Amino acid sequence: MKKKITADDHHLKAKFKAFIDWFSVNMPVAETELEFDSPYQLLVAVILSAQCTDKRVNIITPNFFIEFPTAKVLSVASVEAIFDKIRSCSYPNNKAKNLLGMAKKLVNDFQEVVPADIDELQSLPGVGRKTANVIASVVFNKPTMAVDTHVFRVSQRIGLTINAKNPFDSERQLVKYIPEEWIPKAHHWLILHGRYVCKARRPMCQTCGISSICDWYRINSLS
């Protein structure tokens, strides 16, 4: 039986099209702000970035990679040595343990090759669905949508997602309407928009290029 297309579907499709049209013209280059030279380096950086700024991670990682240039070197390090290199990031104790566990599993199970499969990535310590989606998207250009706090907040505010209960629900709604070829870039559009324009406490609606399609702006500009 053919699924009935509702007015809400048409409205959402139009909103997503306007979102993609604006960002594809105004932000044609959208990339992660984490600095890395290899899949291993990005994996470490994304693990460190949990509840920590990319700016802080980029300060930490140069010295970290001098000390631990490969997963093999990291896999035989002590938790204390790893902690010493990442102490200025958030939750360094847990992250030190996760980085060591990740390196050991990467060496033992994957011959130091960062896997492209989402499930295999999530088998690594410290790698949740968001981190796995980032690696799959950035390294392997897969149509995966990583939902962090920025993506979750901004997509709800604009109205791209509706009553999303959690990051996975938000991810599911976003990939339903964003064409596959745009998903890797749309992830960065939402992150960067949330980081620099649609800020959590004081969204900069007056300088926002997509306020005309934003539910939050429409509601609050009328109040």
Secondary structure, 3 states (H helix, E strand, C coil): CCCCCCHHHHHHHHHHHHHHHHHHHHCCCCCCCCCCCCHHHHHHHHHHCCCCCHHHHHHHHHHHHHHCCCHHHHHCCCHHHHHHHHCCCCCHHHHHHHHHHHHHHHHHHHCCCCCCCHHHHHCCCCCCHHHHHHHHHHCCCCCCCCCCHHHHHHHHHHCCCCCCCCHHHHHHHHHHHCCHHHHHHHHHHHHHHHHHCCCCCCCCHHHCCCHHHCHHHHHHHHC
